[in-house]
Amino acid sequence: MALLSLSLVRRAAGCLQPLRRLCAAGWLREADVDLCLRLLHPALRLNRVFAKVEARRWVADDMLAIELRCNGNTRDWRAGQHVQLYLEQDGVRHGRSYSLTSVAADGRIELAIKRQPGGRLSNLLLDHLAVGEVIELGQAFGEFAWPQEQGAVLLLAAGSGITPLLGLLRDALARGFAAPVTLLHQVRRQGQQAFAEELQALAARYANFQVRWAFSAVAGGRLCAEHLAALPGEHLLVCGPRGFVDTACGWWRDAGRRPSLQAESFSPLPVLAQGQTAEVRLSFARSGQQALGNGSASLLEQAEANGLRPAHGCRQGICASCTCLLLAGTVRDLRSGELFAEPNQPIRLCVSAPHGDVEVDL
């Protein structure tokens, strides 16, 4: 049983600064301090973000919204950003990135998680994560933001791309944004319209907001250039699979609309065909290890194959959790084929493959 309430844990975060300074100076080990702090409450840590699951609700046939309350270590989080959620399964720590659909001043946040057929983490969270459990999150990241200028806003989403747009929409309407706002959410079929009841209630409450849905499994239901041309908007925010995002941005530009455009995709660029298969030497500086590798697999995969456990999240080059420094040699970006050889530049291990012998700060 926790000795402190979560409210006290949040207030205690500011009182831990002396311990943080001692850890930074090398007088204490953060892991040892955290081990003691967690005896007071499972979410109490020096710097890491832990959160308690406070509620679960289904917002579509295949999407669950989870309300969490964080400890006091979040740093200026805002709706529309993303966080890494970490969970251990069979002794392996997994992480996935989810959008913040709401952020409250009292530490309460909401994440919406869409079921992925065969997904290792999404199905575990949807089927087994219980109210009262405490889980770890990374710090929020992402630059998606509501337009600063007045003018009609068009929001385009496909699938789970609705989640960051919903967070931005909620905040904008609550702040009194008065220009017209149109949201079009493309899903495959009926029942997958996430947050449909809330969106309809917002449309009824705010005269400047309207919501529409498109069903891609229905003939003629998929968004096309003609549909986009009929939608009002001076600012475009679009989120979804990369193909949907690229196509929508292309239509927007071709139509000569204002250059106010923000786009996010939750799927990676396609990985190029495998490169060189010749043997290369891999040096992991901090671990003091050397190994033989190849130019086909990512550095993350090859590090794990040699017993290392680098921090990682999406494994798709999106979340930046696996970023580390390239100390020497050249790497190839598996998505674009671009080569990087500047010493001490950050690279993402999950989408970087050796292009010859390399040394990384791992």
N, C-alpha and C positions, 0 to 999 in steps of 0.2 A: 504494500500500500504506500502511495506517495506521501511524503511528509509535508510537502508544500502543495498548494493549489497552483493551477496553471496561471492564474492571475498574479500570484506572488512571484512565480517564475519569471513572468514578463517584467515585473517591476524590478526584480533582482538583477536583470541583465546589465543595467547601468552601474550596479555596485561591484561588478566583477572586473572593472578596469584595472585595479592594482594587480590582480592575478594575470591579466593579459600582458601587462608590462613585464612581469617577472618571467613569463613564458617567452616573450619576445627577446628578453635579455639572456635567455638560456639558463636561468636559475631554476625553473620548473619545466617539466614536460607537459604539454597541453593534454596529451592522452591520459596522463596520470590524474591531472586535475579533473578532466571530464569523467573519469571513472568514479571519482568521489562525488562529483556534482549529481550524477545520475542516480545516486542513492537517495537524494532528496526528492527528485522527480525525474521520470524517464526522459523528459524533454529538456532538462537543464544542461546546458553546455556553455563553454566559454565563447566560441565563435560559430559553431555549426548550427544550422537551422533544423530544429525538430518541431513536429506539429502533431497535435492530437486530432483524430477523426471525430467530428462532432455530429455529422449527419450525412445521410446518403439519400438521393432521390433520382429516380429514372426520369430523364427529360426527353427521351425518344426510345424507340424499341431497342436501339443498339448503343445508347449513350447514357452514362451515369454521371450525375453531378455530385461531387464530394465536397462537403464543407469541412475545413480544417481550421484549427486555431494554433498559430505559431508561437514559439518562444520569442524572446525579445531581440533576436539576432538578425532580423530582416533589415535590409538597407534600401529604403525608399522604393519599395515595390509599388507598381501601378498596374491596373488592369490593362490587358493587351500584351503584356510581357509573357515570357515563358519561364518555367522552372523545371529543373530536373527532379524527378521523384525516384528515390532509391529504395529497393526492396531486395532482401536476400532470399534466395530459393536454392535449396539443396547445397548450401554452403557457398554459392556464387552470388556476388552482389550485382544486381542489374539496375540500370537506370534508363528512364525514358523522359522525354520532354513533353510537358503539357502547358496549355495556355491558362493564364489567370483570367477567369471570367469576372471576378470581383475581388477587391481588396478593401478591407475596412480598417479604420484607425485602431480598433481594439485587437488587431492581430488575426482576425478572421479572414480567410480567403476561400475561394471556390475554384475547383478544377473540374473540368468536364472531360471524361474519358470515353472514347468510342471503342467498342469491341472490334478487335481485328481478328478475322478468322485465322486460327493458328498462332495468334500473338501470344508470346510467352508471358509478358507482364500484364497486358491489358486484361486478359481473361482472369489472371490471378487476382488483380485488383477488383474487377467487377464482381467476381463470384465469392471472394473470400475475405477481402479487407473489411473489417468490422468496426462499428462505432466503438470508440474508446481506445483503439490501437494508436500507437505513436510511431510515426515514420519520419525518415530524414528527407529533407529537400535541399537542393542547391540554391545559391543566390539567383535572383531573377535576372534575366537578360532580355534584350530585344529593343528595337527602336521604333516599332509600330506606334504611331501617335495620331490623335485626332488633328485634322487641319487647323492651323492657327487662324487662317483667314475665314471670314464669313463666305457663304456661298453654298449652293446645294451640294450635298454629299451623296455619292453612290457607293454602296457597300455590296460587293459581290463575294459570295462564299460557295464552296463546294465541299460537301462532307463535313469533316471536323474543322474545316476552315472557318466555320461559324464562330468558334470559341473565342479567338482574340477580338474579332469584330464585335461580338456581343459585349465583351468587357468595355471596349471603347464607347459603344453606343450607350450603354447604361450610364456611364459617367457623363457623357456629353448631354444627354437629355436631362439628367439630374442637375447639371450646372446651368440649364436654361438655354442651351443651343437652340436657336429659333429658325434657322434656315431649313429648307426642305431636306429630308433624309429618306432615302429609299434603300431598302435591303432586299436583295434577291438571293435566296439560298437554293442551290441546286443539290438535290439528293436523288437516289435511284428510284425510291418508291415511297408511297404513303407510309406513315409511321416513323420515318427517319427524319422528320422535321424537328430538329432539336429546339427545345425551349419554345415550342409553337404557342402554347397558351400564354406564356409571358409576353412574347412578341405581339400577339394579338391584343393583349391588354395594354401594352405600351402604345400601339397604334390607336386604340380607343381613347387613351388618355392624352396623347400629344397629337395635335392636329397636323403638325409638320412632319410626322413620321408615317411611312407606309411600308408594309412587308409583303413580299411575294415569294412563291415557291415554284421551282421548275423540277420536273421529274424526268430524269434522263432515260429511264427504262421505258417511257411512253413515247410512241412515235411523234416526232416533232416537239418533244418536251425539253430537249437539251438546249441550253443557251446558245444563241447564234448571234451573228453580227447585227441582224435585223432587230432582234430583241434588245440588244445593247443600245442601238440607235434610238429606240423609243423610250429609253429610260433617262430621266433628267439627272443632271449632276455636273458640277464644275470640278469636284475633287473625287478621285477614285481611290478606294481602298479595296484590295482584292486578296483573298487567301484561299488556298486549297492545294490540290495536287499540282505538280509543276506544269503539266500539259494544259490544265484549265487556266492557270495563272498566266502562262506565256501567251495563250490564245487571246484571253481577255485584254491583256496589255496591248497586244498587237492591234486588236480592233479599236481600242481607245485611241491609239496614236494615229491609225489610218483614218479615223473619223475627224482628225484635227481638233480633238477636244483639248482643253487646257492641260498644260504639262504637270499639273498637280496630281501625282500618281504615287501610291505606295503599294508595294506588293510583297507578300510573303508566301513561301511554299514550304510545306512540311515534308516533301519528298525530294531526294537528292537528284542532282544531274545524273544522267546515265553514265555508268562506269565504262571507260573505254575497254577495248579488247586487251587481253593480257599482254604485258610488255615482255621484256627480256626474261629468259628463264635461266640465264647463266648465274653461276654461284657468286654471291657477293658477301663481303664481311660486314657484320653489324656490330657496332660498339655501343654499349649502354653505359654512359659515363658514370652516373651516380651509383649504379648497381655494381660497377666494376666487372661487368660481364662482356664477353665477346662470343659471337656465334656466327655460323654460316647461314645465309639466307638466300633469297632470290628477288628478282625485280618484279614479280607478278603479284604477290600477296601484300596487303597493307602492313605497315610497320606495327600497327596494333596487334594484328593477328600473329605476326612473327615474334613480337615480344612475349605475347601470351604463350606461344608454343615453346618458348624458352624459359618458362616458369615465372615470368614477371607479371605483375598485375597493375598495369597503368590505370589511372582514373579514366573513365569513359562514360558515355551516355548513349546517344542515339546510334552510334556506329555508322552514321551516314554523312558526316561532315557538316551537320547543321548546328549542333548545340555547343561546340567548342570545348566540351569537357575534357577531351583528350589532348588539348594543345600542349606542346612542349617545344623546347628550343632545338633547332638543327645546329649542331656544333661544327660539323665538317661533312663534306661530300655533297651529293645532289640527290634530291627526291623528285618524284613525278606525281603530280596530282592525278589520281585515278579517274576524276570526273572530266577534267578538261585537257589532260595531257601536258599541261604547263610544267616546266622544270623550275625548281627553286634550288639555289646553291649559295645564297648569301649566308655567311656564318652568323649564328645567334639570332636568326629570324624564327618566329613562331610558326610551327606547322601543326596540322591536325593529323595525328597518327592514323586515324581510321580511314583516311582517304589519301594517304601518302605512301608511295612504294619506293624502295631504294632504286636509284639509277646509278649503280656502282656502289662502292664501299661508302658507308655512312657512319657518322657518330652522332648520337642524340643524347640530350640531357635527361636521361631516364634511369 
